[in-house]
Amino acid sequence: MIYNKNKMNLKLINICLLFITLASCRKAEFQPEVEGVQVPAEDLTITLNQVLEASPYVLFKAAWKRSNMNSIIEKRGSNAPITLLVPSDAAFTADGMTLEVINNTSPALLDSLLLYHTLSAAVNPKDLSERGENTIGISLLENTHIQVKGYDNQYQTDPYFYRQYINVSGNELLINGKKSGGSAVTLAKNGTFWPIDHVLKKPEKTMLQALQDDGRFGMYIEIMTKTDMLWDEAMMGAVDRDRFPKGLSIDDNYLIFKSIFAPTDEAFHQAGFKTVDDLMALNNRNPLPYFDWDTYEQVGTGYATDTLLTMHRWGRIFKERDGWGPGDDNPDSFYSNDLNNKLLSGYALTTSGYSGTIPIMYVPFDFGKNEAGQVTVNVKSSAHSAATIVEGDINTLMGPIHAVNRLMPPKDFKF
């Protein structure tokens, strides 16, 4: 028994030396296969628990030991690797999570925090660098009140697990579009140990709630809500339409992952629309849609502002249909580091439908960056100036909101 204990002590000493070595190594001592990509330390004989125990992350260790995480991970089985996203002590302290606070926090609350920082697969930095696009890391934290489209069967639903969209840029880890540190990564026997420089905050709001609470998007919400009401009054239930909240809120406990380009009030002002009444005047330049009860047909297709603002939701108002309806939507949950032509040029937003004959809709944007490094979005073939994302990656339960400073009308649309 003494021999085994000494053997374990030697193992922990070796892990500690591994951390010290990583901290002191010069960049030239590693030759990564992909330029600028971090080469993780690899020791497939040690477990994540051993790496954590030997690490300098005192507050994460304290939270882990007080929580129920060991039993939770044990129940998943030894063949279920994970990734631990481990905030530094400085990150915990900046977030108010001191040792005293941790020791006075219930294990259940610590479980929630740590499950959100634990991904259900082992993530290798090299794999991320070779993919280019964000990798969806499914955390172990479930929201039991929400369902999502079934992965294996789209006609069924799956539980909602919080997501981390992860990538690397050189030695820098990106999580949900945000820089999250460049500390050394360790690949262990049962997963990946990845230090980060801030505590991750799980999203609490739907997109609609975030838009409503922000304060910058009042005109966008008001005009879309107003046209929904006008449609209901005109059609009297005879013809439905996709209302503004669809996809931005949770319908029957069901959620869709997505991203949007939300125009600020300033974007409307810059375009010459000072009030929602100005936008309604734009609608009134054409006959408003109505339902003809004599012919039992809809007259008119929508409102001018629907067309003006459709590109802020990837232009999906222009989806074509056949007798079976439109093609299915492909995912469009893209964080700011995904918004580039190399990745999204030619990306199909829709399928060809049940019959396979519907024209596929592709991403209608050209992306760029301005001198300040902000992402710009220009509608292809449009004479209108590109919009700038003035705040990207506002995280919600569905995905990111990107606040833009200009309207993004389709090509040939005049106002």
N, C-alpha and C positions, 0 to 999 in steps of 0.2 A: 504493500500500500504506500509505503514511503517512496519506493521507486517510482510508482505511477504519479505521485504528487510532484516529485522532482522533474519528471518528464514533462508534465503539464507546465510547470514553471519555466522550463527551458523553452517550451513552445511559445509561451506568452512573451518571453524575453526576445525571441526571434521576431515575433510580430512587432514588438516595440521598435526593434532595430530596423524593421522594414519601414515603419513610419518615419523614423529619424533619417534613414537613407534617402527616402523620397523627398523629404524636406530639404536635404542638403545637396542633392544631385543637380549638376548643371544641365541645361537643355541639351548641350552637345553630347552628353553621355548617352542619350537615347536617340535612336534613329527610327522614327515612326515610318510606317509604310505609306501613309498619306501625309503630305506636308502640313504641318501645323496641328495635326490631330494628336491628342494626348494619348500616350501609351500607358495603359493601366498596369499596376502591379498585379501579378497573378500568383496565387498560391492556392491550388485546388485541394490542399490537404487540411486547410483550416476552415472553420465555419464563420458565418457572419457574426455570431455571438462572440467568438474569440477575437475577431477583428475589432468589434465594438469595445470589448473589454480592454483591449490594449490601446485603444485610440485616446486622443486627448479631449474627446467631446464629453465633458463631464455632465453637462445638463441633459443632453440627449440620453446618456446612460442612466441618469437618475430617473428620467421620465419613463424610460423603458422598464427599469426594474420595478417601479411603482405600478406600472400598468399590468394588463393581462396579456401582453403581446407574446410572451414566450409560449403560453399555452395555446394562443390563437394560431401562431405559426406552427406549433407542433401538430395541431389538429389537421393542418393542410397536408402534412406528410413530408417526408424527407426528399421526395422526388418533385417537389413543387418549389422551384427557385423563385427568389424575390429580388427586388432592388430596394435598398434603403436610401432614401434621400435625407441626409443627416445635417440639419442646421448646426452651425458653429455655436460655441458658447456666446460669442458676441451677438449672433443673430437672435438667440433665445433671450438674452438680456435686453436687447433693443426692443423686443416684442413684449417685455414685461414678465417673461417667464424665468424668474430667478429660481435659485434652488429652494428658497423658502416657499415661493408660490407653487412650485412643482410638488413639494412635499405636502402641501395643503390642498392639492387638487385631487378630485376623486379619480380612481383608476379608470372608471368608465369614460370620463372626459379625456383623460390621457390616451385611452384606446382610440378615441375618435381622431385626435390630433396625429397620432403615430400611424394609424391605418391610412390616413390621407397622404402620409409621407412614404408609404410602402406600396410598391408596384408589384403586380402579380406575375412578373417575369424578370429574368436577369437581363439587364441592358448593358451592352458593351459599347463604349464610345466609338470604336472602330466601325461597328455595324451602322451606327447613326451617321457617321461621316460618309459612308458609302451610299446611303439611301438618298440624301439630299433633302427630302421633305421631312416634316415633323413625324415622329413616331408616336402613336397614341399609347401612352402608358396607363393601363387600367389600374387604379388604386384598389386597395382592399376595403375601402370605406364605401358602404352601401347606403343609399337613401331609400328607405323602404316605402316611401310615399310616391315614388315616381317609377314609371316604366318607360322603356325605349323599344324601338322596333327590333324584333327578333333577329339575331345574327344568322342563325341557321334557317329560320322560317320567318319571312317578313310579314306573314299574316298572324304571327304570334308576337308576344312581347317578352322582353328580358328585363331583369332587375336593373336599376340604375346604379352604376358604380362611378364615383367621381373620377375624372380623367386628368392626366398631366400630359400635355403635348410637348414632347422633348426633342431636342436636337443639340448639335454641337457646332460651334463656330471657332475654329482653331482649338485652343485649350479651354474655351468658355462654354459652359453648359447653358443652354437656353431652356427655360420651362415656361410654357404658355406665352412665348414671345419675349420673355424678360430674361436679361442676363442673370445668372444664378451662381456664378463663381467658377473658379478654375482649379480647385484643389485636386490633389491626386486621388485617383479612383483605384479601388482594390477589387479584383475578381476573386471571390472565395468559392469554396466547395458548393455552397447552396445559394449563390447569388452575387449581387454587386453592392458594394459599399461606396456610396457617392456623396461626399460632403458638399454642402451648398451654403451660400452666404446670407440667406434670409429664410424666415419661417413662412411656409406656403399657407395661403389663406383659401379655404374652400369657398366657392361661390355660394351665396345664399339667395340670390335673386334670379328671377327669370329675366329675359331680355326686356320684356315690356315693363316690369317693375324697375329695372335699372334705368331705362329711358325716362320713365315718369319721375323717378327720384333725383335724377341728375340735375335737372334745371336748365340744360342747354338745348333741349330738343322739343320744346313746347309747341312750336309751329308745325313740326313734322307730325307729332302725335295728333294735334288738333285737326289738321286738314284731312288726315287719313280717317280719323274717327268721324268727321263731318260727312265725308263722301260715303262712308259706310251707311250712315243714317239716311242720307239722301237716296241711296240705292234701295234701302228697305222701304222707304215711303213710296218710291216710284214703282217698285215691282210687287209690293204687297205680298211677298212670299212666293210669288209665281216663279221667280228665277233667283237662284242663289249666286253668291260670288265669294271669292276668298277674302275674308275680312282681314283688316290690318292686324289684329292680335294673333291670327293663325300662324303658328310656328314661333311666335314670340312669347307665348304663354303656354301653360300646361293644360292640355285639353283631355278631360277624363283620365287624369293621372298619367298622360302619355306625353312624351317630350321628343323633340327632333333636334339633333345637333346641327348648328349652322353658324354663320357669321354674317354681319350686315355692315354697311357703310352708312352711318347715321348722320344726316345733315344737321348742323347746328343752326340755331336761329340766325346767327351771323351769316351763314351760307345763304339763307333766304334773303336777308337784307342786301347782301352783296349782289344778288341776282335781280334786285329791284322790287322784291316782295316785302313790304314793311309789315303787313298784317295778313291774317288769314283771309280777310275780305279781299285783299289783292289777289290771293290765290283763287278764291271763288270767282272773281272777275275773269280770270283766265279760263276757268271751266265754262263760264257763260258765253264765251266767244263762239262756241258751237252748241247746237241743240242738245239739251241734256237727255240722257237715256230715259225711256219709259216703257211701260208694258201696254200694248194695244190689246184691249180685251175683246175687240171685234174680231181680230185675226188670231188672237191668242198667241201673239209673238212679241218678243223683245225687240224694241227699236233703239238702236244705238248700242255701243259696246262698253262704254265706260266714260271716265272723265279725263280731261286734259292733264290734271295733276297726277292721275294714275300713271300716265305715260311719262310725265316729267320726272317722277320719283322711282320708277321701276328699277333703274339700274342700281339704286341703293340697296336693292335686295337681289342683285345678280341678274336683273332683267327678266325674271321668270314670268312676267305678265305676257311675254311674247311666245311662250311655249305653244307649239302647234299640237293639234289633236286629230284623232281619227274617231271612228265610231265607238271605240273602246275607251276613249279619253286620251289624256296626254301621256307622254312617256314618264317613267319614274324619275325622280330626282336623285342625282348622285350627291354624295356629301360635299358641302361647301363650307365646312368649319375650318377656316384658315386663319392662323395667327400672322402677325405682321412679317415675321421672317419667312413665311411661305409666299408672300405677295411679291412674286417676281416672274418675269416672262419665261425664264428658263424652266421653271416648274409648272406654271399654269397656262402658258400658251398652248392651245390645242386641247386643254382639259375639257372633257365632256361633262356638262352640268346635268344633262338629261340622257335617258336611253331612247331607243327608237320605238318604244312602246310594245304592247302585246302583239301587234301585227308585224312589228319590225320594219314598218314603212314610214314612220314619222321622222322628219329631219331632226337630227341631233342638234341640240343647242350647246355651243362651246363658250368658254369664258370670253366675254366681250370687251375685255380691258387690256390696255398696255400699262404696265407698271414701271415705275422708275424711282429715283431718289433725288431730292433737291440738295442744295449745297449744305444744308443743315443735317443731312442724313435722314430726313423724313420721307416716308413712302408716298409717292404720288400715284394717282389713279386717273387714267384718261380713257374715256369711252372710244373704242376703235372707230376711226373715220369721222370722229366728231370734231367740229370746228371750235367747240367750247374748250376753255382752259381746263387743264387737269386739276383735279381736287387733291388737296394735301391732307394726309391723315395727321391731324393735330394732336390726337391722343389715340393710340392704338391699344388693342388687347385689354379692353375693359371686360374683365372675365365675368361670365354669367353661367347659370346652370346649363344653358344651351351651347355656349361658346362665346367668342369675342365680339364685342361692339367696337367698330373703328369710327371715331368721330372725325368727320371731314368738314373742311372749311368752304367748300363750294358745292353747288348742285351738280349732278352728273346726268344731264339729259341725253337721250339717245341721239344718234346722228340725225341731222335734218330736222330735229325738233326746234321750233322757233317760239320765243316768248318775249 
